[in-house]
Structures are given as structure tokens and as C-alpha cells.
Amino acid sequence: MSTFRSIVFASVIAGFIVGLIVTVLQQFGTVPLILKAEVFEKAAETHQHDAPATAQPAAAGHDHADHDHAAHDHGDHDHGAGDHDHGAGAWEPRDGFERNAYTAAANILTAIGFALLLAGFFAVRSGATGASISWHEGLLWGLAGFAVFTLAPGLGLPPELPGVPAAPLLSRQIWWLASVLATAGGLALIVFRRSVPAAIAGVILLTLPHLIGAPELANIETNVPSSLTHQFVTAVTVTSLVFWTLLGGLTSAVFARLDRGADRRA
Amino acid sequence: MSQSQLANAQVTLPVAAGQVGRLSQALMAMVLGVFVIGMVGFSHIDVVHNAAHDVRHSNAFPCH
């Protein structure tokens, strides 16, 4: 089980470091935009009075689109109270330290999860070639992860702020997963099978999810300003690029070290 | 079977077994990774969603 142990240790070390770095980056990039959007989301919900929040988020945005400015003014200081989600009555972290602590924990877990995937590939690759993985090769795998998990699903389902209505969650999750699998398969065909038919099949796989199209609502009406959404898309994509390059480079470097050590002991 | 072929067979067997072990161990780790990502990013349990809310949005995982 020495390979499994090396993969897990490398992933935990790299995931912990990258998760912490990304948490700090998010505090300057994505999180302030999420908090701003929640002011609009909450204003739309309170204006809607007694209708359940899950029923018609689009209608809420539509009915009160004219009240943007007023909503922003009085909502500015109490977004801390924050029932910003639709899990009515369920526990949620308090704003401030508690919320950020859970965000940090979730970031670290996400990074460990993706690092486990990367290091799994590193183990198979270095086992097949006989040479240990270099940080540079790891970085390229990280860029592939960025393409597979951020760029491809993001084309159909751009990063979304709270308060922006979207198609039913499960249908979006299924499309997200399908686009990830198709993109990973397409890239693998192009990179590892150096033949023309494989390359053609790879490109077809890459484009297929977008030809089918992501689930979307016929008309999206929200009082979250589009400039805020645009900033958010940029912030998410750039943060993700840093996340994946760091994770690829760091996971490969730590895994190569641990794996060599395991070989020597064996 | 000559002596040298016999020696060869004895050498290659453990290496092949080691390769299979490496592949299955890598797969096990990857399944664990998928489980962790699925839980943090995709679980429909309200409490999990609320704890990881900002991370789901920041990673562009489908949310709400």
C-alpha cells in the first residue's frame, strides 16, 4: 500500500497549502462579490414577503427590479443576518470568522480531492514510464485540470452569483459532470493517442457537450447587476487558474519525493 | 526451459504484480478524491451546502 500512502500524504500536504492560499485569494476576489450579490438576493426575497424563496426566484427578480437602489441602501448593513440560501431552517455558519473558517475547510477538502485525482494519474504515469513525475509535468496536468474542471463547464454554465436564477440544480450538475468527462476524454485522446482518427474523435468529444448545450432558463431576470456577474466570472476563472497550476506543481513535487522515498525503503 | 529463461520469469513476475498493485492503489485514491469533491461540491444535504456555499460559488460548481 506504499503507493496509496504516498498519494494520500502528497495530496493532503499539497491540498492543505493550496486550499489555504486560495482561501486568502478568494477573500480579495470572489467572496466580496458573493457578499455584494447576497444583498440583492436578500432584498429580492424580503420584497417578496411570504412567498417561499424556492418557488419563483425569477419572479422575485422581475417584480422588484426597479427597487435596486433602495434595496441596496437599506440592505447594505444587514446582509450579515444572511438567510442567503434556500435550505430554510437548516444550520448555516454565522457570517464573519465562522463562515470563513468553513470556507477554508471546504477549500482545503476540495484541493485534497482534486490532488488525489492528480496524484493518482502521477502514480500510474510514473509507474508506466519508470521515471518519477517532474514538477513541470505536474504543472501541465494542473493546466489540464483547469481546462477540464473550469474552462469547459464554465463555457456552458458560467460561474454564478447568489440571487441569479438558474435551471434546476440536478440538471446543471449532470451537464457539469458530462462536460468534465467529455473534456477529460477528449484531451486524453489527443495527448496520449497520437493518431489522426483519435485526434478527430478527441475534438468531437471536446465540442459535444457545447453542441448539446447546458440547461438554462428561457429568460433570466435578476436584480444582481451584470457588471457584478462579469467581475465574478473573471475572479473565479483567474483564481481557478492559480489553484490548478499551484496544485499540479505542488502535488507532483511532493508525490515524486514521497514515492522515491517509498521505493528506497521497499 | 533453460536456466536463464527461468531466472527471467522469476524476475518479471514480481514487477508485473507490483504494476497491478500500483494501478489499483491509484484507482482507490482517485475514488476517494471523487468522493471528497462530490461531498463538498455536489451534495444536496442543506447543512453541507451551507457550510461549503462560498466555495461552491467560487469554484463555479452548480449551486442553489
Chai-1 contact restraints between the chains, C-beta under 6 A:
chainA,res_idxA,chainB,res_idxB,connection_type,confidence,min_distance_angstrom,max_distance_angstrom,comment,restraint_id
A,T3,B,R22,contact,1.0,0.0,6.0,A-B,restraint_1
A,T3,B,Q25,contact,1.0,0.0,6.0,A-B,restraint_2
A,F4,B,Q25,contact,1.0,0.0,6.0,A-B,restraint_3
A,F4,B,M28,contact,1.0,0.0,6.0,A-B,restraint_4
A,F4,B,A29,contact,1.0,0.0,6.0,A-B,restraint_5
A,I7,B,A29,contact,1.0,0.0,6.0,A-B,restraint_6
A,Q26,B,S58,contact,1.0,0.0,6.0,A-B,restraint_7
A,T30,B,S58,contact,1.0,0.0,6.0,A-B,restraint_8
A,V31,B,D54,contact,1.0,0.0,6.0,A-B,restraint_9
A,I34,B,D54,contact,1.0,0.0,6.0,A-B,restraint_10
A,I34,B,H57,contact,1.0,0.0,6.0,A-B,restraint_11
A,D85,B,N50,contact,1.0,0.0,6.0,A-B,restraint_12
A,G87,B,D46,contact,1.0,0.0,6.0,A-B,restraint_13
A,G87,B,N50,contact,1.0,0.0,6.0,A-B,restraint_14
A,A90,B,D46,contact,1.0,0.0,6.0,A-B,restraint_15
A,A90,B,V47,contact,1.0,0.0,6.0,A-B,restraint_16
A,W91,B,V47,contact,1.0,0.0,6.0,A-B,restraint_17
A,E92,B,N50,contact,1.0,0.0,6.0,A-B,restraint_18
A,Y102,B,A51,contact,1.0,0.0,6.0,A-B,restraint_19
A,T103,B,D54,contact,1.0,0.0,6.0,A-B,restraint_20
A,T103,B,V55,contact,1.0,0.0,6.0,A-B,restraint_21
A,A106,B,V40,contact,1.0,0.0,6.0,A-B,restraint_22
A,A106,B,A52,contact,1.0,0.0,6.0,A-B,restraint_23
A,A106,B,V55,contact,1.0,0.0,6.0,A-B,restraint_24
A,N107,B,V55,contact,1.0,0.0,6.0,A-B,restraint_25
A,L109,B,V36,contact,1.0,0.0,6.0,A-B,restraint_26
A,L109,B,V40,contact,1.0,0.0,6.0,A-B,restraint_27
A,T110,B,V40,contact,1.0,0.0,6.0,A-B,restraint_28
A,G113,B,G33,contact,1.0,0.0,6.0,A-B,restraint_29
A,G113,B,V36,contact,1.0,0.0,6.0,A-B,restraint_30
A,G113,B,I37,contact,1.0,0.0,6.0,A-B,restraint_31
A,L116,B,A29,contact,1.0,0.0,6.0,A-B,restraint_32
A,L116,B,L32,contact,1.0,0.0,6.0,A-B,restraint_33
A,L116,B,G33,contact,1.0,0.0,6.0,A-B,restraint_34
A,L117,B,M30,contact,1.0,0.0,6.0,A-B,restraint_35
A,L117,B,G33,contact,1.0,0.0,6.0,A-B,restraint_36
A,G120,B,A26,contact,1.0,0.0,6.0,A-B,restraint_37
A,G120,B,A29,contact,1.0,0.0,6.0,A-B,restraint_38
A,G120,B,M30,contact,1.0,0.0,6.0,A-B,restraint_39
A,A123,B,R22,contact,1.0,0.0,6.0,A-B,restraint_40
A,A123,B,A26,contact,1.0,0.0,6.0,A-B,restraint_41
A,V124,B,A26,contact,1.0,0.0,6.0,A-B,restraint_42
A,G127,B,Q19,contact,1.0,0.0,6.0,A-B,restraint_43
A,G127,B,R22,contact,1.0,0.0,6.0,A-B,restraint_44
A,G154,B,A60,contact,1.0,0.0,6.0,A-B,restraint_45
A,P159,B,A60,contact,1.0,0.0,6.0,A-B,restraint_46
A,L169,B,P62,contact,1.0,0.0,6.0,A-B,restraint_47
A,R172,B,P62,contact,1.0,0.0,6.0,A-B,restraint_48
A,Q173,B,F42,contact,1.0,0.0,6.0,A-B,restraint_49
A,Q173,B,P62,contact,1.0,0.0,6.0,A-B,restraint_50
A,W176,B,P62,contact,1.0,0.0,6.0,A-B,restraint_51
A,V236,B,S58,contact,1.0,0.0,6.0,A-B,restraint_52
A,V236,B,A60,contact,1.0,0.0,6.0,A-B,restraint_53
